[in-house]
Amino acid sequence: MVEQDGSLDIAASVRITSCMTNTARPRQWRARLRARPRVIGAIIVAAGMLSCSFGPAQKDELLAYTHNRGALTRISTTMGPPRGRYQVQRITFTSSTGLVARGIVMQPIPDTGHLPAVLLEDGREENSAAIERLPAEFGDVIVLSLDYPPSLPMSISVSDALFHSDALRATAQRIPQIFSLGAVYLAHRGDVDTTRIAIAATSFAVPFATIAAAADTRFRNVALIYGAGDLSAVLAANLDTRPAWLRGPLAWLATRPFRSLSPERFIGAIAPRPVVMVNGIDDPQMPAQAARDLYNAAREPKTQIWLKTGHLMPTDSALIQSLVDTALARMPVLARTR
């Protein structure tokens, strides 16, 4: 089911042209002009050779994520100042495979037990501070938000993706494991209803949340806010490379080492658990077609909501709160908390 607030009329075209017909140019100029298409052509050809995408994630691939996550072995907490009627704790937990997760957990006071729980994740710059985007009152829900691995850079350039892809991919593969360990922790708590655990992710966190939810059935509901598939199209939309037509080929090359992490490969495995996607119609940095690609790869039950909003900025607290509230309101496991 797709809910739209306004219509979409989006067309895209890419033209690549070159001309080497002026024989009157000096010889050295002609040599430079011949070399430039060869370099550009090599980029395009390499992107084409590497562009074959993986098929849908297989069962053994999903099992590998939970196996590498390991079992929960240690939990340590530090009490923070309360936030209204919610108790706040800094938390660190460790798995049997050496995975370490850090974050913040909020729970309503008094403790009534058997409450629903949500893992809330946002961008790299937010880390577990994403939990602060919640409204002052969000119901009788336990909310956990986790930090990204320290080895993940705050920003990643195209050259990083091209020349340090092995290290970045290894770090990226740990993120869904950390999210899954969060689900293990929530299920371990005595005050959580294990049949009512959900995950809500925005923007950068969406691919990793999709993988975690596909691999770990503890997540009964999934909300993906301002996320998309087709990672190369998303990257191209965020590049400022000149000439502009180089952005597509460069984005293909930069994302090829990470194609095994494409959320389209995993989102179908979430069914029959429901997925809700919330996207902005006028977001130039998250192409609408890429958002549709991810939605189309999902299986029923699924819902996509289109809002008349632009790009989601990490500092736009009001919009983030509105989007999170829109998504949480459509999660069946939270229906009885409002």
N, C-alpha and C positions, 0 to 999 in steps of 0.2 A: 504494500500500500504506500502510495506517494502522496504526501500533503504538500501543496505548493501555495505559497503566498506571492502570487505574481507569475508571469510567464517567462520562459527562457527563450531567447533567440540568439544562439551562439554559433558562429561559423569560424573555422580556422583553415588557413592554407599556408603552405610553405613552398617557396620557390627558390631554387638554387640555380644561379646563372653565372657564367663566366665568358669572357671574350678575350681572344688573343689574336686579333686580326691586324693590328697596326704594325706592319713590317718596317715602318720608317723609324721606329724607336731605336735608340742605341742598343747595341748588342747586350750590354750588361743589364739594361732594363728588361729586355725580353727574357733574359735568363732568370731574373727575379720573378717575373710574372709567370714563367713556366714552373718555377719551384713552388710558388704559392698554391696553385691548384693541386699540385702533387701532394703537398702537406694536408691541405683541406680534404682532398680526395681520400687520403689515407685514413683520416679521422672518420669520414663517412663510411668507408668500406669496413674499418675495424668495428664501428658501431653496428653495422649490419651483420657482420660475422658473429658478434657476441650477443645479438639481440634475441636469440631464441629463448623464450621464457620457459620456466619450469611448469609442469602441470600441477594440478591440485595436490596439496600436501597429502602424503600417504600416512597410514596408521603408524608405521615404524618411525617416521619423522616426528610425529606428535609425541610418541612415547619417549623419544630421545630427549625432548625438552623436559619432561617430568622426571626422567631418570637423572639427567644432569643437574636438575634442581636439587634432588635429594630430599631427605626428611628433615623436619624441624628438630633441631637439637638443643638450642639455647635461646632464651628470651631475656632481655634486660630492659627495664623501663626507668624513666626519670620523670617525676611529676612536674608539670608546668602550671602556670596560673590558669584558673578556670576561665572559660569564655561563656558568659551567661550561665545557662543551666547545663553546660557541657564541661566535663572533665577532660583535660588535655594532658597527654603524655608523649614524651620523646621515647622512641622505641628502637631497639636494635635486636635483630634475630639472625641466627646462623643456621646453616643446613649441614647435613652430613657430608656434602661434597665440598664444603668450604665456602659456599656462597654466603655473603653477608648483605643484609638489607637494613637500611635505616630510614626512619620516617617519623610521622606524627599520627597518633590515633586520638579520636574524640569520641566520647560516649556520653549519653544523657544521664543526668542525675535526677532522681535516684535510679539505681540499677534495678530494672524490673525483670531482666532476664529474657532470653529467647527473642532477641530483637533482630531485624534485618541488618545487613552490613553492606557497605559499598567501598570498593577500592577506587579512589579518585586520583587520576593522573593527568598532568598537563605537560608543558614544555620543559626542556632542559634547564632553562633559566629559572623556572619556578621551583623545580624539585618538589619536596613535600610541602612547601609554602602554598601550593595550590589549594590546600585545605582552607586557607584563609579567605578564599573566594566564595566560600559558602555563605549564605545569608545568616543573620543572627539566629534565626529559628528555622531548622530544617527537618523537624519531626523527631520521632523516636527511632533514630538510626545511628548505628556505630559507623564512623567513617575513618578509613585509613588512607594515608597518602605516603608514598615511598620516594626516596631520592634515587636518582640515576647513579650508575657506577661512577666513581670519581675519575676513572680513566676515560670517560666520554667527554670530549671537548665541549666547551660552551657553544662554539660555532665550528662548523666544518666547511672548509673551502673545497672547490672542485679539485684542486691539486692534492688536498688531503685524501679525497675519495679515490683519486687515480693512483697515488703513489704510496698510500698507507692503508690500503683497503683491507689487508689481512688483519691488522690490529683493530681497525674500526669494526670489521665484521665480527670478530671474536667478542668484542665488547657489546655490540648490538645483540648478539645471540644470548647474552646473559640477561638482558633486560626482560624478555618474557619470562625467564626463569625466576627473576626477582618478583615480578608481578604474581606469578603462580605461587611462590613462597608466601606472598601476602595472603592469598586465598587459604593456604594451609594454616597460617597463623589465625586468621579470622575463624576458621572452622574449629580450631583448637580451643578458642575461648568458650567458657561455659555460658556466657550471656548472649551468644549468637545463635540464631536459628539457622542451622546449616543448609536448610532448603531455601534460604532467602538471602543468598550472597550474590552481589552484582558487581560489575566493573563499569566505570564511566571514564572515558579518556577523551582528551581534546587535542587536536592538531598533531604535534610531533609524536605524542604518545599513542596515536591510533594504530599504526602498524603493529607495535609491540603488544598492545592490549588485544588486538585481534588474534595474534598468535597465542597469547596466554589463554584466552578464552577458548580457542579451538582445542588446545592441549589439555586444559583443566576444566572438567565439567562441574567443579564447585561453583564456577561463575554461572548462575542460572539466568541472569539477564545481562545484556551487553548494550551500552550506549556509546556511540562513536560520534563525537562532536567536532565539526570542521575537519573531518578527515577525508581521505581519498585514496584511490588506487592509482595505477600508472605513475609510479614514482618518478620516472624520467620526465613526464609531462609536468608534474608538480615542480621538479627542480628547474626545468627550463623556464617556467613561469616566474621563477624567483631569481634568475640570472640577469646580470646587466652587461653581459659580454657584447662586444662590438666586433664585426657586424652582427646584427640581431639574429640572422638566420643560422649563425653558428651555435646558438644556444641549444637547439634541439639535438644535434649530433654530440655536443659536449655532454649534455645531460644523459644521453644514452650511454656514453662511455663511462661516466662517473657512477651511474647506478647499476651497471652490469654486474659488478662484484657482489651486489646486495640483492640480486633478483630472487634469490632463494627466500628472502624475507618479505617479498611482496605480499601485502595483506589479501589480495585477491585469491592467493593460493590457499588461504586458511579460513576465510570467512564462511565458506560453505560448510565447513566441519562444525560450526557452532550449532546449526540446526539439530534438533527441533527447539532449541532454546531461542527465545526471541531476541532480535537485534533491532535497535532504533538508531537511525542516523539523522543528525541535524546539520544542515549545511546552509551557507549564505549564497544567495543568488548573485550578488555583485562583488564577490571576492576575487580580485585579480590574481592573488597568489595561490589560490586553491581552485584550479580549473573545474568548472561545473561538470564537464564530461568525465574528468577523472573521478569525481565523487560518484557519478552515475555508474562508472565502471565497477567501483567497489560494491555499490548497492546491487547491481545486476549479478555480481558473483555470489552474493548471499542467497540463501534459500529461505523459504517461508518457515516460520512467521517473521516478517520484516516490515519496517516502516521507515520511510524517508520524509523528513520535514524540511521544506525550503523556507528560509526567512529572508526578508529584505534587509540584509546587513552586508557590510563590506568585510575587509580583512580583520580577523581577530587579533588584536594586539594584547600582549601579556599584561599591559598596564590598564587595560579597559575593564576595570572591576565590575562595573554595572552590566556590561554585555556578557562577561563570563558568567556572572551570577544568573543572568536571565537564561543563558543557554543551558547551563547545568540544571537549572530548575525545570526548564522545558523537557530536558531528557529524563530527569529523575521522575517527573510526573507521569511519564509513559512507561515506567518500569513496573510490571505486574507485581514483583516481589515487594515493592514499597507501597503498594496501593492501600494497605491498611494502616499506614503510619501518618496519614495526613488528615 
